Amino acid sequence: MIRLHDLALKRGDRTVISGLSTELHPGQVHVILGPNGTGKTTLLRALAGDLPLAAGHIERGERRLVAGASLRAQREGWRQGVAYMPQDSHAEAALSVLETVAMGSLERLTLHLDDELLERALGKLDEVGIGHLASRQLGALSGGQRQLVFFAQVLMREPEVMLLDEPVSALDLRHQINLLDRVRHETRLHQQVTVVVLHDLNLACQYADSLLVLVNGGLLAAGRPAAIVTADLLEATYGVAVDILQDRQGRPVVQPLTGQAFSEA
């Protein structure tokens, strides 16, 4: 479990999150929602140990990130078991897809890639549906293909904590479903703490065990999608009118009432 206590985070001189307290449970997919600029990526980077805390602390078992202490001194231990996939994933070196995924096992990576490591890397590529790209150069791929490569690299690490920032933003519907199905499967199977930033409200309602809705630097709502997703909540969050329907399994489906912004303008 990860516990956040009275957390505050800054971007430059501006406080983007303050007074945030919540718990992130293992075996669950936690999805962060909120308008642009509300601190979703900032929060994910803090959970990854990439940003200093302006106030409060984060706990994961006996590991802690504490405001006011040296981030460099804290993050080496914190990052053990944490896999973070940023929204703009890239690789500086000219690597093949297979080499990029193999780098997910950095502790085992040497100048010689043994057969076991290559077999595992190929297996992860097959799991996300891109085994046929193994020999391609990473730089020659589309944005969506690169997202799948870096997700396979995350799976290669077999992490305790999986942090994914907009992992399906460049994917078509089939690959969105494949990736998020795999996220949910891995989270359940390995009892990971999984935190995902999404903008697609319907995908969030389909795949989240718990939603965290950030607005104006604070936590407006948290809980199961079916319990918290209402038209009033989404209007308060995004400033738009919607209808909330239900799918066959009782999960919320968000239907925008189109033309509202234009007519008001």
C-alpha positions in Angstrom: 0.0 0.0 0.0 1.1 3.6 -0.7 -0.1 6.3 1.8 -0.1 10.0 0.9 -0.2 12.3 4.0 -1.1 16.0 3.6 0.9 16.1 0.4 1.9 19.4 -1.4 3.7 19.6 -4.7 5.1 22.5 -6.7 5.8 23.1 -10.3 8.4 25.9 -10.3 7.2 28.5 -7.8 3.5 27.5 -8.2 1.8 25.1 -5.8 -0.2 22.7 -8.0 -1.3 20.2 -5.3 -1.8 20.8 -1.6 -3.3 19.0 1.3 -3.7 15.7 -0.5 -4.2 12.6 1.6 -5.2 9.2 0.3 -4.3 5.5 0.2 -3.5 3.4 -2.9 -4.2 -0.3 -2.4 -2.4 -3.2 -4.0 -4.3 -5.3 -6.5 -6.3 -2.3 -7.7 -6.0 0.0 -10.7 -6.2 3.7 -9.5 -7.0 6.2 -12.2 -6.2 9.9 -11.8 -8.7 12.2 -13.6 -8.8 16.0 -13.8 -8.5 19.0 -16.2 -5.3 19.9 -17.9 -2.8 21.5 -15.6 -4.3 20.2 -12.4 -1.3 18.3 -11.4 -1.9 14.7 -12.6 1.5 14.2 -14.1 3.1 16.1 -11.2 1.5 13.7 -8.7 2.7 10.6 -10.8 6.2 12.0 -10.9 6.2 12.5 -7.2 5.1 8.9 -6.7 8.0 7.8 -8.9 10.5 9.7 -6.7 11.3 12.2 -9.5 10.0 15.3 -7.7 10.7 16.7 -4.2 7.7 17.1 -1.9 6.8 20.7 -0.9 5.0 19.3 2.2 3.8 16.1 3.7 5.2 12.6 3.0 4.5 9.4 1.1 4.9 5.9 2.6 5.3 2.5 1.0 5.9 -0.1 3.6 9.0 1.0 5.4 10.1 3.3 2.6 9.3 7.0 2.9 9.6 10.2 0.8 9.6 13.2 3.2 9.4 16.9 2.4 12.5 18.9 3.4 14.9 15.9 3.1 17.3 15.3 0.3 15.4 13.7 -2.6 18.6 12.2 -3.9 19.2 10.4 -0.6 15.7 9.1 -0.4 14.9 8.0 -4.0 17.4 5.2 -4.5 15.6 3.0 -2.0 12.2 4.3 -3.0 12.6 3.5 -6.7 13.3 -0.2 -6.1 10.2 -2.0 -7.4 8.8 1.1 -9.1 8.2 1.2 -12.9 7.3 4.6 -14.3 6.2 5.1 -17.9 6.0 8.9 -18.7 3.7 10.2 -21.3 6.5 11.2 -23.6 8.6 8.1 -23.5 11.7 8.1 -25.7 15.2 6.5 -25.9 18.3 8.6 -26.7 20.3 5.6 -28.0 19.7 3.9 -31.4 18.1 0.7 -30.0 16.1 -2.0 -31.5 12.6 -2.7 -30.0 13.9 -6.0 -28.5 16.9 -4.2 -26.9 14.6 -1.5 -25.5 12.4 -4.0 -23.8 15.4 -6.0 -22.5 16.5 -2.8 -20.7 13.6 -3.4 -18.4 15.9 -5.8 -16.5 18.7 -3.4 -16.0 20.0 -5.3 -13.0 20.6 -8.2 -15.4 21.6 -6.3 -18.5 25.2 -6.8 -19.7 26.9 -6.3 -23.1 25.8 -9.9 -23.8 22.0 -10.5 -23.9 21.5 -14.2 -22.9 18.9 -16.4 -24.4 16.7 -16.3 -21.3 16.6 -12.5 -21.2 15.8 -12.4 -25.0 13.1 -15.0 -24.6 11.5 -13.0 -21.8 11.6 -9.8 -23.7 10.1 -11.4 -26.8 7.3 -12.8 -24.6 6.5 -9.4 -23.2 6.3 -8.0 -26.8 4.0 -10.8 -27.8 1.8 -10.1 -24.7 1.2 -6.5 -26.0 0.7 -7.6 -29.6 3.9 -6.3 -31.2 6.2 -9.3 -31.3 6.6 -8.8 -35.0 8.4 -5.4 -34.4 11.2 -6.9 -32.3 14.0 -6.3 -34.8 12.8 -2.8 -35.8 14.6 0.3 -34.7 12.7 2.2 -32.0 13.1 5.5 -33.8 11.3 4.1 -36.9 8.1 3.4 -35.0 4.9 5.4 -34.7 4.0 7.1 -31.4 1.5 4.4 -30.6 3.9 1.6 -31.3 6.5 3.2 -29.1 3.9 3.4 -26.3 3.4 -0.4 -26.6 7.2 -0.9 -26.6 7.7 1.0 -23.4 4.7 -0.7 -21.7 6.4 -4.0 -22.6 9.5 -2.7 -20.9 7.5 -1.8 -17.8 6.1 -5.4 -17.7 9.7 -6.7 -18.1 10.6 -5.1 -14.7 7.9 -7.1 -12.8 7.4 -4.1 -10.5 5.6 -3.8 -7.2 4.3 -0.3 -8.3 3.3 0.5 -11.8 2.9 4.2 -12.8 1.5 5.0 -16.2 1.0 8.5 -17.6 -1.5 8.5 -20.5 -0.4 5.0 -21.7 -3.1 4.8 -24.4 -3.2 8.3 -25.8 -1.7 7.3 -29.2 -3.4 3.9 -29.5 -6.3 2.7 -31.6 -9.2 1.1 -29.8 -8.0 -2.5 -30.1 -4.6 -1.7 -28.6 -6.2 0.5 -25.9 -8.3 -2.4 -24.8 -5.3 -4.9 -25.0 -3.0 -2.6 -23.0 -5.6 -1.8 -20.3 -6.7 -5.4 -20.1 -3.0 -6.3 -19.5 -2.6 -3.6 -16.9 -5.6 -4.9 -14.9 -4.4 -8.6 -15.3 -0.9 -7.8 -14.1 -2.2 -5.7 -11.2 -4.5 -8.5 -10.0 -2.0 -11.3 -10.6 1.0 -9.6 -8.8 -1.0 -7.5 -6.3 0.7 -4.4 -7.6 -0.1 -0.8 -6.7 -1.1 0.6 -10.1 -1.7 4.3 -10.8 -2.7 5.5 -14.3 -3.4 9.0 -15.7 -6.2 8.9 -18.2 -8.2 11.6 -20.0 -10.8 9.2 -21.5 -13.6 9.1 -19.0 -15.2 6.0 -20.3 -12.0 4.0 -20.3 -11.4 5.3 -16.8 -14.9 4.0 -15.7 -14.3 0.7 -17.4 -10.9 -0.1 -15.9 -10.5 1.8 -12.6 -11.1 0.1 -9.3 -10.7 3.6 -7.8 -10.8 7.1 -9.3 -8.9 10.1 -7.9 -10.4 13.3 -9.3 -8.1 16.3 -9.0 -9.4 19.9 -9.3 -7.7 23.1 -8.4 -4.9 21.4 -6.6 -7.0 19.2 -4.4 -8.8 15.9 -4.3 -12.4 16.6 -5.2 -13.6 13.0 -5.1 -12.2 9.5 -4.7 -13.8 6.1 -4.9 -15.3 3.4 -7.2 -16.6 4.8 -10.5 -20.1 3.6 -9.9 -20.2 5.3 -6.5 -18.8 8.8 -7.4 -19.3 9.5 -11.1 -22.2 11.8 -11.5 -23.2 14.5 -13.9 -22.7 17.1 -11.1 -19.2 15.8 -10.4 -18.1 16.0 -14.0 -19.6 19.5 -14.4 -17.7 20.6 -11.4 -14.5 19.0 -12.7 -14.6 19.9 -16.4 -17.3 22.6 -16.7 -19.4 20.6 -19.2 -22.8 19.1 -19.1 -23.1 15.3 -19.4 -25.6 12.5 -19.0 -24.5 9.4 -17.1 -25.7 6.1 -18.6 -24.8 2.5 -17.5 -23.3 -0.4 -19.4 -24.5 -4.0 -19.1 -22.4 -4.4 -16.0 -23.7 -1.3 -14.2 -20.6 0.8 -14.9 -21.0 4.5 -15.7 -20.9 5.6 -19.3 -20.4 9.3 -19.9 -22.4 10.9 -22.7 -21.5 14.6 -23.4 -24.3 16.9 -24.1 -22.8 18.4 -27.3 -23.1 22.0 -28.4 -23.2 23.5 -24.9 -20.0 25.5 -25.1 -20.8 26.8 -28.6 -24.4 27.9 -27.7 -23.2 29.7 -24.5 -20.5 31.5 -26.4 
